[in-house]
Amino acid sequence: MRVSFDVDGVLDTPKGLEVAKRAITRGDDVYIITARNERFSREVYELAKELGIPRLRVYFTNGADKWETVKRLRIERHYDNNREQLDKIRENTKAETELIES
């Protein structure tokens, strides 16, 4: 399964990390899709490296909605803490979504 995770409010929380680690252990193709600007990528790449997520699976939308990236990558499930982004993903893609609340 192709799954993606937001960083802020998701992968920087114990719950989000736990879900991501389970997906990795399960053998899912795990991606990071963040609205962060790519200029601030260092911390995101460090987190990806710690989790064992290849750098090529890290995407920055630079403030744009995430649904376009989710659709382009054919993501099947996306985890985020932003309800508005999850709604847009559901409206514009076939991906399942899951809210991560800290």
All heavy atoms as an XYZ file, in Angstrom:
847
protein
N       0.847     -1.180      0.000
C       0.000      0.000      0.000
C       0.890      1.240      0.000
O       1.925      1.267      0.638
C      -0.911     -0.014      1.224
C      -1.789      1.210      1.331
S      -3.033      1.123      2.624
C      -4.352      0.383      1.717
N       0.456      2.253     -0.710
C       1.167      3.538     -0.751
C       0.501      4.471      0.250
O      -0.661      4.833      0.070
C       1.105      4.119     -2.150
C       1.845      3.275     -3.188
C       1.521      3.708     -4.593
N       2.254      4.887     -4.977
C       3.356      4.882     -5.716
N       3.833      3.747     -6.150
N       3.968      5.996     -6.028
N       1.243      4.820      1.309
C       0.702      5.690      2.342
C       1.586      6.916      2.508
O       2.794      6.857      2.266
C       0.533      4.953      3.700
C      -0.431      3.797      3.571
C       1.860      4.466      4.234
N       0.957      8.013      2.920
C       1.732      9.238      3.125
C       1.355      9.873      4.452
O       0.247      9.679      4.963
C       1.511     10.214      1.974
O       0.150     10.561      1.838
N       2.302     10.634      4.965
C       2.159     11.285      6.257
C       2.567     12.746      6.143
O       3.554     13.065      5.474
C       3.070     10.618      7.301
C       2.669      9.216      7.653
C       3.057      8.156      6.859
C       1.898      8.965      8.767
C       2.693      6.859      7.166
C       1.524      7.672      9.093
C       1.923      6.615      8.295
N       1.826     13.601      6.834
C       2.234     14.985      7.028
C       3.299     14.987      8.117
O       3.439     14.012      8.869
C       1.010     15.816      7.443
C       1.340     17.284      7.651
O       2.278     17.794      7.003
O       0.659     17.928      8.465
N       4.034     16.064      8.242
C       5.063     16.167      9.283
C       4.514     16.862     10.524
O       4.403     16.261     11.591
C       6.312     16.924      8.763
C       7.312     17.141      9.890
C       6.957     16.154      7.625
N       4.164     18.131     10.380
C       3.773     18.937     11.544
C       2.423     18.481     12.092
O       1.413     18.479     11.379
C       3.721     20.418     11.149
C       5.082     20.908     10.676
O       6.032     20.839     11.468
O       5.188     21.325      9.509
N       2.432     18.064     13.341
C       1.207     17.588     13.975
C       0.926     16.123     13.694
O      -0.071     15.578     14.160
N       1.805     15.478     12.929
C       1.618     14.049     12.633
C       2.911     13.297     12.950
O       3.003     12.619     13.960
C       1.167     13.817     11.171
C       1.009     12.320     10.882
C      -0.137     14.545     10.902
N       3.918     13.404     12.084
C       5.161     12.673     12.325
C       5.987     13.250     13.467
O       6.943     12.613     13.906
C       6.005     12.618     11.049
C       5.499     11.668      9.975
C       6.413     11.705      8.757
C       5.360     10.249     10.495
N       5.615     14.424     13.936
C       6.314     14.960     15.104
C       5.533     14.685     16.389
O       5.772     15.312     17.411
C       6.626     16.452     14.938
C       5.382     17.312     14.784
O       4.265     16.765     14.750
O       5.536     18.550     14.683
N       4.600     13.705     16.336
C       3.852     13.279     17.526
C       4.106     11.795     17.763
O       4.368     11.048     16.802
C       2.330     13.496     17.364
O       1.824     12.563     16.391
C       2.006     14.933     16.970
N       4.018     11.346     19.002
C       4.195      9.910     19.281
C       3.198      9.040     18.515
O       3.572      7.997     17.972
C       3.974      9.808     20.790
C       4.327     11.163     21.316
C       3.888     12.128     20.245
N       1.952      9.462     18.437
C       0.934      8.669     17.742
C       1.251      8.557     16.257
O       1.190      7.470     15.663
C      -0.453      9.276     17.936
C      -1.544      8.465     17.282
C      -2.920      9.040     17.524
C      -3.990      8.206     16.848
N      -5.318      8.751     17.028
N       1.585      9.676     15.616
C       1.914      9.664     14.202
C       3.130      8.810     13.905
O       3.146      8.048     12.926
N       4.155      8.917     14.745
C       5.355      8.095     14.572
C       5.029      6.620     14.691
O       5.532      5.800     13.915
C       6.411      8.477     15.603
C       7.285      9.674     15.268
C       8.204     10.009     16.439
C       8.115      9.410     14.017
N       4.180      6.277     15.647
C       3.791      4.881     15.847
C       3.086      4.328     14.603
O       3.397      3.229     14.132
C       2.870      4.776     17.065
C       2.360      3.372     17.332
C       1.344      3.345     18.458
O       1.440      4.173     19.394
O       0.437      2.502     18.392
N       2.154      5.101     14.051
C       1.422      4.669     12.858
C       2.383      4.515     11.676
O       2.314      3.543     10.919
C       0.276      5.654     12.525
C      -0.395      5.289     11.214
C      -0.752      5.681     13.652
N       3.296      5.455     11.514
C       4.268      5.388     10.420
C       5.179      4.174     10.565
O       5.435      3.455      9.583
C       5.095      6.666     10.367
N       5.657      3.917     11.760
C       6.544      2.770     11.985
C       5.820      1.453     11.701
O       6.412      0.523     11.141
C       7.098      2.794     13.405
C       8.143      3.880     13.605
C       8.618      3.946     15.032
C       9.630      5.068     15.222
N      10.054      5.192     16.633
N       4.533      1.373     12.055
C       3.754      0.174     11.748
C       3.628     -0.014     10.232
O       3.737     -1.132      9.725
C       2.364      0.238     12.378
C       2.349     -0.321     13.795
C       0.956     -0.441     14.327
N       0.585      0.865     14.838
C      -0.632      1.374     14.827
N      -1.643      0.704     14.366
N      -0.871      2.568     15.313
N       3.390      1.089      9.508
C       3.265      1.021      8.046
C       4.577      0.559      7.418
O       4.582     -0.267      6.488
C       2.847      2.381      7.483
N       5.677      1.058      7.920
C       6.995      0.674      7.406
C       7.257     -0.804      7.681
O       7.682     -1.548      6.793
C       8.095      1.571      8.022
C       7.937      3.005      7.478
C       9.482      1.004      7.738
C       8.715      4.047      8.259
N       6.962     -1.247      8.904
C       7.150     -2.649      9.285
C       6.286     -3.569      8.431
O       6.711     -4.663      8.044
C       6.824     -2.844     10.781
O       7.704     -2.026     11.555
C       6.976     -4.293     11.205
N       5.087     -3.119      8.108
C       4.142     -3.880      7.282
C       4.639     -3.998      5.835
O       4.153     -4.816      5.075
C       2.795     -3.157      7.315
C       1.595     -3.993      7.290
C       0.268     -3.268      7.450
N       0.218     -1.874      7.082
C      -0.071     -0.881      7.928
N      -0.309     -1.127      9.195
N      -0.117      0.354      7.497
N       5.576     -3.140      5.465
C       6.103     -3.168      4.109
C       5.432     -2.190      3.158
O       5.618     -2.269      1.943
N       4.628     -1.264      3.706
C       3.990     -0.248      2.869
C       5.050      0.675      2.272
O       6.125      0.851      2.843
C       3.010      0.597      3.695
C       1.791     -0.179      4.156
O       1.497     -1.257      3.590
O       1.119      0.282      5.095
N       4.738      1.259      1.113
C       5.573      2.299      0.537
C       5.165      3.597      1.224
O       4.069      4.108      0.999
C       5.346      2.414     -0.975
C       5.846      1.195     -1.726
O       6.813      0.558     -1.256
O       5.268      0.879     -2.776
N       6.033      4.113      2.080
C       5.705      5.272      2.917
C       6.333      6.528      2.334
O       7.520      6.553      1.998
C       6.160      5.047      4.370
C       5.892      6.277      5.219
C       5.455      3.827      4.959
N       5.502      7.567      2.227
C       5.905      8.869      1.707
C       5.649      9.931      2.764
O       4.796      9.764      3.632
C       5.060      9.241      0.472
C       5.310      8.383     -0.733
C       4.787      7.095     -0.808
C       6.059      8.857     -1.805
C       5.010      6.297     -1.923
C       6.277      8.064     -2.929
C       5.749      6.788     -2.973
O       5.970      6.016     -4.079
N       6.368     11.027      2.650
C       6.091     12.224      3.445
C       5.619     13.295      2.469
O       6.283     13.560      1.459
C       7.344     12.712      4.197
C       7.752     11.696      5.269
C       7.089     14.093      4.817
C       9.054     12.031      5.982
N       4.444     13.868      2.762
C       3.931     14.990      1.972
C       3.633     16.118      2.952
O       2.744     16.008      3.792
C       2.657     14.613      1.198
C       2.952     13.458      0.234
C       2.129     15.832      0.437
C       1.727     12.925     -0.487
N       4.404     17.175      2.855
C       4.268     18.292      3.773
C       4.040     19.595      3.016
O       4.558     19.768      1.915
C       5.514     18.413      4.687
O       5.368     19.537      5.556
C       6.795     18.557      3.894
N       3.273     20.478      3.622
C       3.034     21.794      3.021
C       4.205     22.743      3.279
O       4.211     23.862      2.785
C       1.735     22.389      3.566
N       5.181     22.293      4.030
C       6.349     23.133      4.307
C       7.016     23.579      3.017
O       6.968     22.901      1.997
C       7.398     22.361      5.117
C       7.076     22.218      6.569
C       8.281     21.633      7.252
N       7.995     21.307      8.635
C       8.935     21.062      9.526
N      10.203     21.099      9.179
N       8.611     20.779     10.762
N       7.706     24.700      3.127
C       8.503     25.199      2.015
C       9.787     24.379      1.948
O      10.396     24.080      2.973
C       8.818     26.686      2.231
C       9.441     27.310      1.020
O      10.546     26.959      0.625
N       8.719     28.237      0.418
N      10.197     24.052      0.763
C      11.371     23.217      0.579
C      12.651     23.843      1.141
O      13.616     23.142      1.442
C      11.546     22.896     -0.903
C      12.400     21.699     -1.146
C      12.238     21.132     -2.536
O      11.427     21.656     -3.319
O      12.956     20.165     -2.830
N      12.642     25.155      1.321
C      13.819     25.817      1.913
C      14.076     25.323      3.325
O      15.183     25.432      3.829
C      13.622     27.327      1.948
C      13.675     27.978      0.590
C      13.513     29.459      0.721
N      12.272     29.729      1.448
C      11.725     30.904      1.633
N      12.324     31.979      1.194
N      10.598     31.047      2.277
N      13.042     24.791      3.971
C      13.165     24.309      5.344
C      13.135     22.781      5.367
O      12.454     22.171      6.173
C      12.052     24.903      6.205
C      11.991     26.399      6.126
C      10.983     27.036      5.420
C      12.968     27.184      6.731
C      10.935     28.419      5.329
C      12.933     28.561      6.641
C      11.910     29.175      5.937
N      13.904     22.175      4.478
C      13.830     20.735      4.273
C      14.732     19.907      5.188
O      14.480     18.718      5.376
C      14.176     20.413      2.823
O      15.511     20.804      2.536
N      15.725     20.505      5.750
C      16.734     19.741      6.500
C      16.105     18.858      7.576
O      16.385     17.656      7.651
C      17.750     20.695      7.110
C      18.859     19.985      7.847
C      19.954     20.959      8.255
N      20.915     20.272      9.084
C      21.254     20.663     10.291
N      20.744     21.759     10.804
N      22.127     19.981     10.984
N      15.278     19.442      8.407
C      14.639     18.709      9.503
C      13.761     17.562      8.975
O      13.738     16.472      9.539
C      13.795     19.677     10.334
C      13.100     19.060     11.509
C      12.259     20.094     12.246
O      12.838     21.067     12.779
O      11.039     19.923     12.284
N      13.074     17.806      7.870
C      12.199     16.785      7.284
C      13.036     15.625      6.739
O      12.716     14.452      6.963
C      11.298     17.384      6.185
C      10.451     16.300      5.534
C      10.417     18.485      6.759
N      14.109     15.934      6.051
C      14.983     14.880      5.530
C      15.641     14.081      6.649
O      15.830     12.867      6.529
C      16.042     15.458      4.585
C      15.502     15.834      3.236
C      15.766     17.085      2.692
C      14.734     14.948      2.481
C      15.278     17.447      1.435
C      14.242     15.297      1.237
C      14.512     16.545      0.720
O      14.035     16.885     -0.529
N      15.989     14.747      7.753
C      16.562     14.042      8.905
C      15.549     13.064      9.496
O      15.892     11.930      9.830
C      17.025     15.043      9.965
C      18.287     15.776      9.578
C      18.678     16.862     10.572
O      17.997     17.030     11.601
O      19.685     17.553     10.304
N      14.294     13.514      9.616
C      13.234     12.643     10.130
C      13.024     11.452      9.196
O      12.913     10.310      9.647
C      11.934     13.436     10.292
C      10.699     12.651     10.723
C      10.910     12.008     12.089
C       9.484     13.563     10.741
N      12.986     11.707      7.903
C      12.822     10.630      6.928
C      13.951      9.611      7.059
O      13.710      8.391      7.055
C      12.777     11.206      5.517
N      15.164     10.094      7.209
C      16.319      9.200      7.339
C      16.200      8.340      8.598
O      16.452      7.135      8.554
C      17.614     10.019      7.379
C      18.871      9.190      7.402
C      20.105     10.051      7.341
C      21.351      9.184      7.364
N      22.572      9.986      7.274
N      15.790      8.959      9.703
C      15.609      8.213     10.958
C      14.579      7.101     10.796
O      14.724      6.022     11.381
C      15.171      9.152     12.081
C      16.245     10.077     12.584
C      15.711     11.106     13.578
O      14.642     10.867     14.177
O      16.361     12.151     13.727
N      13.533      7.373     10.026
C      12.470      6.386      9.830
C      12.789      5.375      8.732
O      12.092      4.374      8.582
C      11.152      7.093      9.495
C      10.501      7.854     10.633
C       9.360      8.722     10.121
C       9.992      6.872     11.695
N      13.820      5.657      7.939
C      14.156      4.775      6.840
C      13.337      5.047      5.585
O      13.208      4.180      4.719
N      12.785      6.254      5.479
C      12.026      6.657      4.297
C      13.008      7.277      3.304
O      13.697      8.238      3.638
C      10.912      7.667      4.669
C       9.930      7.030      5.648
C      10.203      8.177      3.418
C       8.934      8.015      6.250
N      13.082      6.732      2.087
C      14.022      7.280      1.106
C      13.747      8.759      0.807
O      12.592      9.191      0.759
C      13.756      6.434     -0.143
C      13.104      5.195      0.351
C      12.329      5.602      1.570
N      14.791      9.495      0.600
C      14.691     10.929      0.306
C      13.794     11.199     -0.916
O      13.106     12.208     -0.974
C      16.107     11.453      0.060
C      16.239     12.927      0.029
C      17.728     13.265     -0.120
N      17.915     14.684     -0.273
C      18.380     15.485      0.671
N      18.721     14.997      1.844
N      18.513     16.767      0.444
N      13.777     10.275     -1.864
C      12.954     10.429     -3.065
C      11.459     10.299     -2.770
O      10.643     10.564     -3.645
C      13.361      9.402     -4.125
C      14.748      9.606     -4.726
C      15.118      8.438     -5.633
C      14.821     10.920     -5.481
N      11.116      9.889     -1.578
C       9.707      9.780     -1.194
C       9.274     10.925     -0.276
O       8.265     10.830      0.409
C       9.431      8.446     -0.515
C       9.517      7.261     -1.453
C       8.959      6.032     -0.802
N       9.277      4.847     -1.569
C       9.334      3.639     -1.051
N       9.100      3.449      0.234
N       9.620      2.605     -1.805
N      10.020     11.995     -0.273
C       9.682     13.183      0.525
C       9.274     14.299     -0.437
O      10.036     14.646     -1.348
C      10.880     13.634      1.393
C      10.541     14.907      2.166
C      11.299     12.512      2.345
N       8.074     14.850     -0.217
C       7.535     15.880     -1.114
C       7.110     17.106     -0.323
O       6.461     16.986      0.716
C       6.330     15.326     -1.899
C       6.752     14.297     -2.905
C       6.952     12.977     -2.530
C       6.989     14.649     -4.227
C       7.369     12.027     -3.446
C       7.410     13.709     -5.157
C       7.593     12.405     -4.754
O       8.016     11.473     -5.661
N       7.472     18.273     -0.859
C       7.107     19.563     -0.274
C       6.115     20.241     -1.216
O       6.386     20.367     -2.410
C       8.354     20.449     -0.126
C       9.386     19.868      0.802
C      10.328     18.953      0.332
C       9.408     20.223      2.136
C      11.272     18.411      1.176
C      10.362     19.681      2.996
C      11.290     18.773      2.514
N       4.984     20.698     -0.688
C       4.020     21.393     -1.551
C       4.214     22.898     -1.515
O       3.537     23.621     -2.235
C       2.568     21.062     -1.160
O       2.275     21.655      0.105
C       2.316     19.556     -1.148
N       5.111     23.368     -0.649
C       5.403     24.803     -0.547
C       4.139     25.627     -0.323
O       3.928     26.657     -0.949
C       6.169     25.289     -1.784
C       7.512     24.592     -1.910
O       8.335     24.646     -1.005
N       7.741     23.908     -3.017
N       3.266     25.120      0.547
C       2.049     25.839      0.922
C       0.825     25.486      0.098
O      -0.288     25.871      0.452
N       0.993     24.745     -0.986
C      -0.162     24.358     -1.813
C      -0.904     23.186     -1.164
O      -0.369     22.482     -0.304
C       0.314     23.960     -3.207
N      -2.147     22.974     -1.594
C      -2.921     21.840     -1.101
C      -2.205     20.538     -1.442
O      -1.568     20.410     -2.494
C      -4.323     21.831     -1.725
C      -5.196     22.954     -1.191
O      -4.962     23.417     -0.051
O      -6.114     23.365     -1.918
N      -2.376     19.554     -0.580
C      -1.668     18.285     -0.735
C      -2.349     17.323     -1.698
O      -1.725     16.375     -2.174
C      -1.516     17.616      0.632
C      -0.679     18.431      1.584
C      -0.701     17.829      2.961
C      -0.020     18.802      3.925
N      -0.329     18.494      5.301
N      -3.619     17.533     -1.996
C      -4.357     16.548     -2.786
C      -3.733     16.299     -4.153
O      -3.767     15.166     -4.645
C      -5.838     16.923     -2.908
C      -6.157     18.060     -3.817
C      -6.335     19.372     -3.469
C      -6.361     17.996     -5.236
N      -6.628     20.119     -4.577
C      -6.651     19.298     -5.679
C      -6.322     16.970     -6.173
C      -6.895     19.600     -7.016
C      -6.565     17.270     -7.507
C      -6.853     18.567     -7.912
N      -3.159     17.324     -4.770
C      -2.559     17.127     -6.091
C      -1.374     16.158     -6.023
O      -1.204     15.307     -6.893
C      -2.132     18.465     -6.688
C      -3.319     19.342     -7.044
C      -2.911     20.682     -7.637
O      -1.847     20.741     -8.293
O      -3.664     21.645     -7.464
N      -0.572     16.293     -4.988
C       0.567     15.394     -4.804
C       0.080     13.997     -4.469
O       0.610     13.005     -4.989
C       1.509     15.939     -3.711
O       1.900     17.276     -4.059
C       2.746     15.068     -3.560
N      -0.920     13.902     -3.619
C      -1.502     12.608     -3.274
C      -2.010     11.905     -4.536
O      -1.752     10.716     -4.749
C      -2.642     12.781     -2.239
C      -3.458     11.504     -2.085
C      -2.072     13.222     -0.887
N      -2.681     12.633     -5.383
C      -3.223     12.059     -6.628
C      -2.106     11.638     -7.582
O      -2.119     10.536     -8.136
C      -4.143     13.071     -7.301
C      -4.860     12.519     -8.509
C      -5.891     13.497     -9.025
C      -6.688     12.879    -10.164
N      -7.834     13.713    -10.543
N      -1.138     12.517     -7.771
C      -0.029     12.238     -8.696
C       0.764     11.000     -8.279
O       1.189     10.208     -9.117
C       0.897     13.456     -8.774
C       2.062     13.288     -9.724
C       2.807     14.592     -9.992
N       2.906     15.493     -8.892
C       3.898     15.510     -7.988
N       4.888     14.654     -8.086
N       3.910     16.391     -7.015
N       0.937     10.826     -6.961
C       1.713      9.688     -6.445
C       0.873      8.425     -6.269
O       1.400      7.395     -5.866
C       2.361     10.066     -5.108
C       3.391     11.184     -5.155
C       3.826     11.561     -3.752
C       4.579     10.765     -6.004
N      -0.427      8.538     -6.545
C      -1.351      7.413     -6.366
C      -1.323      6.877     -4.933
O      -1.294      5.659     -4.698
C      -1.060      6.310     -7.388
C      -1.218      6.757     -8.828
C      -1.001      5.680     -9.860
N      -0.012      4.668     -9.554
C       1.289      4.743     -9.829
N       1.779      5.810    -10.418
N       2.104      3.751     -9.530
N      -1.330      7.802     -3.985
C      -1.353      7.438     -2.573
C      -2.711      6.815     -2.260
O      -3.750      7.294     -2.704
C      -1.112      8.696     -1.689
C       0.268      9.305     -1.975
C      -1.311      8.376     -0.210
C       1.450      8.426     -1.631
N      -2.684      5.740     -1.474
C      -3.928      5.050     -1.119
C      -4.483      5.496      0.232
O      -5.681      5.394      0.477
C      -3.694      3.541     -1.123
C      -3.321      3.031     -2.521
C      -2.823      1.612     -2.491
O      -3.683      0.699     -2.477
O      -1.593      1.414     -2.464
N      -3.611      5.967      1.120
C      -4.058      6.478      2.422
C      -3.119      7.597      2.857
O      -1.904      7.446      2.780
C      -4.068      5.372      3.467
C      -4.461      5.901      4.855
C      -4.616      4.810      5.889
N      -5.773      4.009      5.538
C      -5.801      2.680      5.602
N      -4.734      2.014      5.982
N      -6.888      2.016      5.287
N      -3.712      8.700      3.318
C      -2.917      9.837      3.792
C      -3.307     10.163      5.231
O      -4.491     10.221      5.560
C      -3.138     11.071      2.912
C      -2.386     12.275      3.383
N      -1.017     12.408      3.224
C      -2.805     13.375      4.048
C      -0.633     13.557      3.768
N      -1.696     14.165      4.260
N      -2.300     10.393      6.071
C      -2.487     10.755      7.477
C      -2.125     12.223      7.662
O      -1.053     12.655      7.243
C      -1.587      9.901      8.379
C      -1.915      8.433      8.340
C      -1.342      7.598      7.388
C      -2.800      7.878      9.258
C      -1.641      6.240      7.343
C      -3.106      6.520      9.227
C      -2.519      5.720      8.268
O      -2.814      4.374      8.227
N      -3.014     12.971      8.293
C      -2.791     14.409      8.465
C      -3.540     14.872      9.712
O      -4.447     14.196     10.191
C      -3.320     15.162      7.235
C      -2.539     16.429      6.934
O      -2.514     17.327      7.803
O      -1.970     16.518      5.839
N      -3.165     16.048     10.214
C      -3.878     16.634     11.351
C      -4.771     17.799     10.913
O      -5.440     18.410     11.732
C      -2.888     17.125     12.413
C      -2.068     18.308     11.924
O      -1.702     18.383     10.754
N      -1.783     19.216     12.823
N      -4.807     18.073      9.615
C      -5.560     19.206      9.085
C      -6.821     18.689      8.386
O      -6.746     18.106      7.302
C      -4.677     19.976      8.098
C      -5.337     21.214      7.556
O      -6.494     21.186      7.162
N      -4.584     22.304      7.513
N      -7.960     18.915      9.026
C      -9.239     18.415      8.488
C      -9.525     18.962      7.087
O     -10.042     18.257      6.235
C     -10.382     18.779      9.422
C     -10.386     18.019     10.711
C     -11.550     18.468     11.611
N     -11.390     17.970     12.949
C     -11.829     16.784     13.362
N     -12.436     15.983     12.518
N     -11.669     16.400     14.611
N      -9.190     20.227      6.858
C      -9.449     20.841      5.558
C      -8.664     20.117      4.456
O      -9.202     19.840      3.375
C      -9.078     22.322      5.575
C      -9.349     23.032      4.271
C      -8.942     24.496      4.303
O      -8.808     25.077      5.399
O      -8.745     25.044      3.211
N      -7.402     19.808      4.727
C      -6.600     19.081      3.737
C      -7.161     17.681      3.508
O      -7.231     17.204      2.372
C      -5.140     19.000      4.180
C      -4.385     20.293      4.062
C      -4.287     20.775      2.627
O      -3.907     20.047      1.728
N      -4.675     22.026      2.411
N      -7.588     17.024      4.569
C      -8.160     15.688      4.429
C      -9.441     15.726      3.600
O      -9.671     14.855      2.756
C      -8.415     15.070      5.806
C      -7.159     14.773      6.624
C      -7.537     14.281      8.018
C      -6.273     13.768      5.922
N     -10.277     16.733      3.824
C     -11.513     16.884      3.038
C     -11.189     17.054      1.555
O     -11.814     16.432      0.700
C     -12.325     18.085      3.527
C     -12.973     17.862      4.881
O     -13.057     16.690      5.337
O     -13.397     18.862      5.506
N     -10.210     17.895      1.256
C      -9.833     18.134     -0.144
C      -9.262     16.869     -0.791
O      -9.516     16.597     -1.970
C      -8.827     19.279     -0.237
C      -9.459     20.627      0.039
C      -8.447     21.742     -0.043
C      -9.110     23.082      0.256
N      -8.178     24.203      0.135
N      -8.513     16.105     -0.024
C      -7.966     14.850     -0.546
C      -9.099     13.880     -0.863
O      -9.123     13.265     -1.932
C      -6.949     14.240      0.449
C      -5.676     15.096      0.482
C      -6.628     12.784      0.080
C      -4.746     14.788      1.627
N     -10.063     13.762      0.042
C     -11.213     12.871     -0.197
C     -12.036     13.328     -1.399
O     -12.516     12.507     -2.169
C     -12.103     12.793      1.042
C     -11.589     11.838      2.096
C     -12.622     11.538      3.161
N     -13.102     12.727      3.843
C     -12.500     13.327      4.865
N     -11.380     12.840      5.339
N     -13.015     14.397      5.420
N     -12.198     14.634     -1.554
C     -13.007     15.179     -2.651
C     -12.339     15.006     -4.022
O     -13.030     14.889     -5.025
C     -13.259     16.677     -2.427
C     -14.191     16.984     -1.277
C     -14.182     18.460     -0.889
O     -13.568     19.285     -1.604
O     -14.787     18.784      0.156
N     -11.015     15.017     -4.058
C     -10.301     15.061     -5.335
C      -9.492     13.818     -5.699
O      -8.891     13.770     -6.772
C      -9.362     16.275     -5.346
C     -10.125     17.572     -5.301
O     -10.760     17.958     -6.275
N     -10.099     18.255     -4.162
N      -9.448     12.837     -4.794
C      -8.669     11.636     -5.060
C      -9.449     10.416     -4.580
O     -10.502     10.537     -3.974
C      -7.302     11.650     -4.325
O      -7.501     11.383     -2.940
C      -6.575     12.977     -4.509
N      -8.874      9.260     -4.816
C      -9.469      8.009     -4.336
C      -8.851      7.573     -3.017
O      -9.176      6.519     -2.490
C      -9.278      6.906     -5.388
C     -10.025      7.190     -6.673
C      -9.793      6.106     -7.678
C     -10.538      6.435     -8.974
N     -10.344      5.407     -9.984
N      -7.954      8.370     -2.472
C      -7.229      7.998     -1.251
C      -8.147      8.024     -0.033
O      -9.025      8.873      0.087
C      -6.066      8.956     -1.022
N      -7.914      7.083      0.856
C      -8.537      7.128      2.177
C      -7.744      8.133      2.997
O      -6.579      8.374      2.717
C      -8.466      5.742      2.841
C      -9.216      4.670      2.099
C      -9.040      3.307      2.747
O      -8.504      3.220      3.880
O      -9.417      2.316      2.114
N      -8.389      8.691      3.998
C      -7.683      9.645      4.848
C      -7.909      9.299      6.304
O      -8.903      8.667      6.659
C      -8.189     11.089      4.617
O      -9.576     11.152      4.928
C      -7.954     11.525      3.173
N      -6.955      9.704      7.112
C      -7.096      9.475      8.543
C      -6.567     10.690      9.297
O      -5.449     11.146      9.039
C      -6.355      8.211      8.982
C      -6.688      7.848     10.414
C      -6.321      6.423     10.762
O      -6.360      5.544      9.880
O      -5.981      6.194     11.942
N      -7.378     11.171     10.216
C      -7.012     12.309     11.049
C      -6.139     11.832     12.204
O      -6.487     10.874     12.893
C      -8.280     12.981     11.592
C      -8.091     14.195     12.492
C      -7.533     15.369     11.697
C      -9.408     14.569     13.147
N      -5.020     12.495     12.396
C      -4.151     12.243     13.548
C      -4.271     13.453     14.446
O      -3.939     14.572     14.045
C      -2.670     12.047     13.139
C      -2.496     10.854     12.203
C      -1.769     11.932     14.367
C      -2.600      9.505     12.846
N      -4.785     13.228     15.640
C      -4.913     14.326     16.598
C      -3.940     14.092     17.733
O      -3.844     12.992     18.258
C      -6.343     14.406     17.135
C      -7.346     14.769     16.069
C      -8.755     14.856     16.611
O      -9.244     13.847     17.141
O      -9.350     15.942     16.486
N      -3.197     15.133     18.059
C      -2.202     14.978     19.133
C      -2.816     15.227     20.481
O      -3.897     15.635     20.642
C      -1.038     15.919     18.904
O      -1.475     17.228     18.637
